[in-house]
Amino acid sequence: MPEQPLTSRGTATYQRILDAATEEFAQHGIAGARIERIVTAARTNKAQLYGYFGDKERLFDAIFLSSLERITNVVPIDADDLADWAVRLYDEYLRRPDLIRLATWTRLERRPAGHLVETHQHYDDRKLTAIAEAQAAGRVRAGDPFDLMALVIAMSMAWSPVSNVYAASNQEPDDVHDQRRALLRDCVRRATVPSDKDQPDR
């Protein structure tokens, strides 16, 4: 069984491994990542890495699940303003492009179809419940809550370096991002606004 760090020094090493592995996996994928590069960047050794994480596959699991937790906690859904949620997701993907890269590698190398993780309910259920409640109240258009969630997330990722080969998001001027935020906000609002037939009976 992988061990957990018991000292402040061990915790610091553990975090350095996570940081170095995140960069390595985001850049090279699961098959292309090299433990040698990770331990060098983390200023540690293979024995320490394997002691904490077991093997490369479980190290990737730790990295990817941590990225899902981050996006869930840092950018919580607001089903009453899905347009604002989309913009906040856009901003987080600008700050952390590795989040999208890790998901893309997971899709390419592990799960070509279906949910990215077996424990998807942990990350999705609260979002889906929020959307369904907003739909029942007539604040969001009718439809499968999962499809609406997926649509909004996909729209927020439209300009990521992974999704768009022409985008160099971290190098573009602020006014470009402001224009995209305004467009994204408007498009998501139009896509999710309820129609007359979606309004609850009075």
C-alpha positions as a Markdown table, in Angstrom:
| # | Residue | x | y | z |
|---|---|---|---|---|
| 1 | Met | 0.0 | 0.0 | 0.0 |
| 2 | Pro | 1.3 | 3.5 | -0.8 |
| 3 | Glu | 2.3 | 5.5 | 2.3 |
| 4 | Gln | 1.4 | 9.0 | 3.3 |
| 5 | Pro | 4.0 | 11.5 | 4.3 |
| 6 | Leu | 4.3 | 11.8 | 8.1 |
| 7 | Thr | 6.6 | 14.8 | 8.4 |
| 8 | Ser | 6.6 | 18.4 | 7.0 |
| 9 | Arg | 9.7 | 17.5 | 4.9 |
| 10 | Gly | 7.8 | 14.4 | 3.6 |
| 11 | Thr | 4.8 | 16.5 | 2.8 |
| 12 | Ala | 6.9 | 19.0 | 0.9 |
| 13 | Thr | 8.5 | 16.2 | -1.1 |
| 14 | Tyr | 5.0 | 14.7 | -1.8 |
| 15 | Gln | 3.8 | 18.0 | -3.1 |
| 16 | Arg | 6.9 | 18.5 | -5.3 |
| 17 | Ile | 6.2 | 15.1 | -6.8 |
| 18 | Leu | 2.6 | 16.0 | -7.5 |
| 19 | Asp | 3.6 | 19.3 | -9.1 |
| 20 | Ala | 6.3 | 17.7 | -11.3 |
| 21 | Ala | 4.1 | 14.8 | -12.3 |
| 22 | Thr | 1.3 | 17.1 | -13.2 |
| 23 | Glu | 3.5 | 19.0 | -15.6 |
| 24 | Glu | 5.0 | 15.8 | -17.0 |
| 25 | Phe | 1.7 | 14.0 | -17.6 |
| 26 | Ala | 0.1 | 17.1 | -19.0 |
| 27 | Gln | 2.9 | 17.4 | -21.6 |
| 28 | His | 3.6 | 13.8 | -22.4 |
| 29 | Gly | 0.6 | 11.8 | -21.5 |
| 30 | Ile | 0.5 | 8.6 | -19.5 |
| 31 | Ala | 2.6 | 6.4 | -21.8 |
| 32 | Gly | 5.1 | 9.2 | -22.7 |
| 33 | Ala | 5.7 | 10.4 | -19.1 |
| 34 | Arg | 9.0 | 9.4 | -17.5 |
| 35 | Ile | 9.5 | 8.7 | -13.9 |
| 36 | Glu | 13.2 | 9.8 | -14.2 |
| 37 | Arg | 12.1 | 13.3 | -15.3 |
| 38 | Ile | 9.6 | 13.5 | -12.5 |
| 39 | Val | 12.0 | 12.6 | -9.7 |
| 40 | Thr | 14.6 | 14.9 | -11.1 |
| 41 | Ala | 12.2 | 17.9 | -11.3 |
| 42 | Ala | 10.9 | 17.0 | -7.8 |
| 43 | Arg | 14.4 | 16.7 | -6.3 |
| 44 | Thr | 13.7 | 13.2 | -4.9 |
| 45 | Asn | 14.2 | 9.6 | -5.9 |
| 46 | Lys | 12.2 | 6.7 | -7.4 |
| 47 | Ala | 12.0 | 4.9 | -4.1 |
| 48 | Gln | 10.3 | 7.9 | -2.5 |
| 49 | Leu | 7.9 | 8.3 | -5.4 |
| 50 | Tyr | 6.9 | 4.6 | -5.4 |
| 51 | Gly | 6.6 | 4.6 | -1.7 |
| 52 | Tyr | 4.1 | 7.5 | -1.9 |
| 53 | Phe | 2.2 | 6.5 | -5.0 |
| 54 | Gly | 2.9 | 2.8 | -5.8 |
| 55 | Asp | 3.5 | 3.1 | -9.6 |
| 56 | Lys | 3.1 | 5.4 | -12.5 |
| 57 | Glu | -0.5 | 4.5 | -13.2 |
| 58 | Arg | -1.5 | 5.3 | -9.6 |
| 59 | Leu | 0.5 | 8.5 | -9.7 |
| 60 | Phe | -1.5 | 9.6 | -12.7 |
| 61 | Asp | -4.7 | 8.7 | -10.9 |
| 62 | Ala | -3.8 | 10.9 | -8.0 |
| 63 | Ile | -2.9 | 13.8 | -10.3 |
| 64 | Phe | -6.1 | 13.5 | -12.4 |
| 65 | Leu | -8.5 | 13.0 | -9.5 |
| 66 | Ser | -6.9 | 16.0 | -7.8 |
| 67 | Ser | -7.5 | 18.1 | -11.0 |
| 68 | Leu | -11.2 | 17.1 | -10.9 |
| 69 | Glu | -11.5 | 18.0 | -7.3 |
| 70 | Arg | -9.9 | 21.4 | -8.0 |
| 71 | Ile | -12.2 | 22.3 | -10.9 |
| 72 | Thr | -15.2 | 21.2 | -8.8 |
| 73 | Asn | -14.2 | 23.2 | -5.7 |
| 74 | Val | -12.6 | 26.2 | -7.3 |
| 75 | Val | -15.3 | 26.8 | -9.8 |
| 76 | Pro | -18.6 | 25.7 | -8.2 |
| 77 | Ile | -21.7 | 25.6 | -10.4 |
| 78 | Asp | -24.4 | 28.2 | -10.2 |
| 79 | Ala | -27.3 | 26.8 | -12.2 |
| 80 | Asp | -29.1 | 30.1 | -12.0 |
| 81 | Asp | -26.3 | 31.7 | -14.0 |
| 82 | Leu | -24.7 | 29.1 | -16.2 |
| 83 | Ala | -23.2 | 31.8 | -18.3 |
| 84 | Asp | -21.2 | 33.1 | -15.4 |
| 85 | Trp | -20.2 | 29.5 | -14.5 |
| 86 | Ala | -18.9 | 29.1 | -18.1 |
| 87 | Val | -16.8 | 32.3 | -17.9 |
| 88 | Arg | -15.4 | 31.2 | -14.5 |
| 89 | Leu | -14.4 | 27.8 | -16.1 |
| 90 | Tyr | -12.8 | 29.7 | -19.0 |
| 91 | Asp | -10.7 | 31.7 | -16.6 |
| 92 | Glu | -9.7 | 28.6 | -14.6 |
| 93 | Tyr | -8.6 | 26.8 | -17.8 |
| 94 | Leu | -6.5 | 29.9 | -18.6 |
| 95 | Arg | -4.8 | 29.6 | -15.3 |
| 96 | Arg | -4.4 | 25.8 | -15.4 |
| 97 | Pro | -4.3 | 24.5 | -19.0 |
| 98 | Asp | -3.0 | 21.3 | -17.5 |
| 99 | Leu | -6.5 | 20.5 | -16.4 |
| 100 | Ile | -7.7 | 20.1 | -19.9 |
| 101 | Arg | -4.6 | 18.4 | -21.1 |
| 102 | Leu | -4.9 | 15.7 | -18.4 |
| 103 | Ala | -8.5 | 15.1 | -19.3 |
| 104 | Thr | -7.5 | 14.8 | -23.0 |
| 105 | Trp | -4.8 | 12.3 | -22.3 |
| 106 | Thr | -7.2 | 10.3 | -20.2 |
| 107 | Arg | -9.7 | 10.2 | -23.1 |
| 108 | Leu | -7.0 | 9.2 | -25.6 |
| 109 | Glu | -5.1 | 6.6 | -23.5 |
| 110 | Arg | -7.7 | 5.2 | -21.1 |
| 111 | Arg | -11.3 | 5.9 | -21.8 |
| 112 | Pro | -12.2 | 6.6 | -25.4 |
| 113 | Ala | -15.9 | 6.5 | -24.6 |
| 114 | Gly | -18.1 | 7.0 | -21.5 |
| 115 | His | -17.2 | 8.8 | -18.3 |
| 116 | Leu | -13.6 | 9.8 | -17.7 |
| 117 | Val | -13.6 | 8.3 | -14.2 |
| 118 | Glu | -15.7 | 5.5 | -12.6 |
| 119 | Thr | -16.5 | 7.8 | -9.7 |
| 120 | His | -18.0 | 10.4 | -11.9 |
| 121 | Gln | -21.1 | 10.7 | -9.7 |
| 122 | His | -18.9 | 12.3 | -7.0 |
| 123 | Tyr | -18.0 | 15.1 | -9.4 |
| 124 | Asp | -21.3 | 15.4 | -11.4 |
| 125 | Asp | -24.2 | 14.7 | -9.1 |
| 126 | Arg | -24.3 | 18.1 | -7.4 |
| 127 | Lys | -24.1 | 19.9 | -10.8 |
| 128 | Leu | -26.8 | 17.8 | -12.3 |
| 129 | Thr | -29.1 | 18.2 | -9.3 |
| 130 | Ala | -28.6 | 22.0 | -9.4 |
| 131 | Ile | -29.4 | 22.1 | -13.1 |
| 132 | Ala | -32.5 | 19.9 | -12.7 |
| 133 | Glu | -33.8 | 22.1 | -9.9 |
| 134 | Ala | -33.3 | 25.2 | -12.0 |
| 135 | Gln | -35.1 | 23.5 | -14.8 |
| 136 | Ala | -38.0 | 22.6 | -12.5 |
| 137 | Ala | -38.2 | 26.2 | -11.4 |
| 138 | Gly | -38.3 | 27.4 | -15.1 |
| 139 | Arg | -34.9 | 29.2 | -14.9 |
| 140 | Val | -33.1 | 26.8 | -17.3 |
| 141 | Arg | -34.3 | 25.3 | -20.5 |
| 142 | Ala | -35.7 | 21.7 | -20.6 |
| 143 | Gly | -33.5 | 18.8 | -21.6 |
| 144 | Asp | -31.1 | 16.2 | -20.2 |
| 145 | Pro | -29.2 | 18.0 | -17.3 |
| 146 | Phe | -26.0 | 16.0 | -18.3 |
| 147 | Asp | -26.2 | 17.2 | -21.9 |
| 148 | Leu | -26.7 | 20.8 | -20.7 |
| 149 | Met | -23.7 | 20.5 | -18.3 |
| 150 | Ala | -21.6 | 19.0 | -21.1 |
| 151 | Leu | -22.6 | 21.7 | -23.5 |
| 152 | Val | -21.6 | 24.5 | -21.1 |
| 153 | Ile | -18.3 | 22.9 | -20.3 |
| 154 | Ala | -17.5 | 22.4 | -23.9 |
| 155 | Met | -18.3 | 26.0 | -24.8 |
| 156 | Ser | -16.0 | 27.2 | -21.9 |
| 157 | Met | -13.2 | 25.1 | -23.4 |
| 158 | Ala | -13.6 | 26.3 | -27.0 |
| 159 | Trp | -10.4 | 28.5 | -26.9 |
| 160 | Ser | -8.1 | 26.2 | -24.9 |
| 161 | Pro | -4.8 | 25.3 | -26.5 |
| 162 | Val | -6.0 | 21.7 | -26.5 |
| 163 | Ser | -9.3 | 22.5 | -28.2 |
| 164 | Asn | -8.0 | 25.1 | -30.6 |
| 165 | Val | -4.7 | 24.8 | -32.3 |
| 166 | Tyr | -4.7 | 28.5 | -33.1 |
| 167 | Ala | -5.1 | 29.6 | -29.5 |
| 168 | Ala | -2.1 | 30.6 | -27.4 |
| 169 | Ser | -4.2 | 31.5 | -24.4 |
| 170 | Asn | -1.5 | 32.4 | -22.0 |
| 171 | Gln | 0.1 | 34.8 | -24.6 |
| 172 | Glu | -2.9 | 36.7 | -25.8 |
| 173 | Pro | -3.8 | 40.3 | -24.7 |
| 174 | Asp | -6.4 | 40.9 | -22.0 |
| 175 | Asp | -8.8 | 42.5 | -24.5 |
| 176 | Val | -9.0 | 39.3 | -26.5 |
| 177 | His | -10.0 | 37.4 | -23.4 |
| 178 | Asp | -12.5 | 40.0 | -22.5 |
| 179 | Gln | -14.1 | 39.7 | -26.0 |
| 180 | Arg | -14.2 | 35.9 | -25.6 |
| 181 | Arg | -15.8 | 36.2 | -22.1 |
| 182 | Ala | -18.5 | 38.4 | -23.5 |
| 183 | Leu | -19.2 | 36.1 | -26.4 |
| 184 | Leu | -19.2 | 33.0 | -24.2 |
| 185 | Arg | -21.5 | 34.6 | -21.7 |
| 186 | Asp | -24.0 | 35.6 | -24.4 |
| 187 | Cys | -23.9 | 32.3 | -26.2 |
| 188 | Val | -24.3 | 30.2 | -23.0 |
| 189 | Arg | -27.2 | 32.4 | -21.9 |
| 190 | Arg | -28.9 | 32.1 | -25.2 |
| 191 | Ala | -28.3 | 28.3 | -25.3 |
| 192 | Thr | -29.7 | 27.7 | -21.8 |
| 193 | Val | -32.5 | 30.3 | -21.4 |
| 194 | Pro | -35.9 | 28.6 | -21.1 |
| 195 | Ser | -38.5 | 28.8 | -23.8 |
| 196 | Asp | -42.1 | 29.6 | -23.2 |
| 197 | Lys | -43.0 | 25.9 | -23.2 |
| 198 | Asp | -40.4 | 25.3 | -20.4 |
| 199 | Gln | -42.1 | 27.7 | -18.0 |
| 200 | Pro | -44.0 | 25.9 | -15.1 |
| 201 | Asp | -47.7 | 26.1 | -15.1 |
| 202 | Arg | -49.2 | 28.8 | -12.9 |
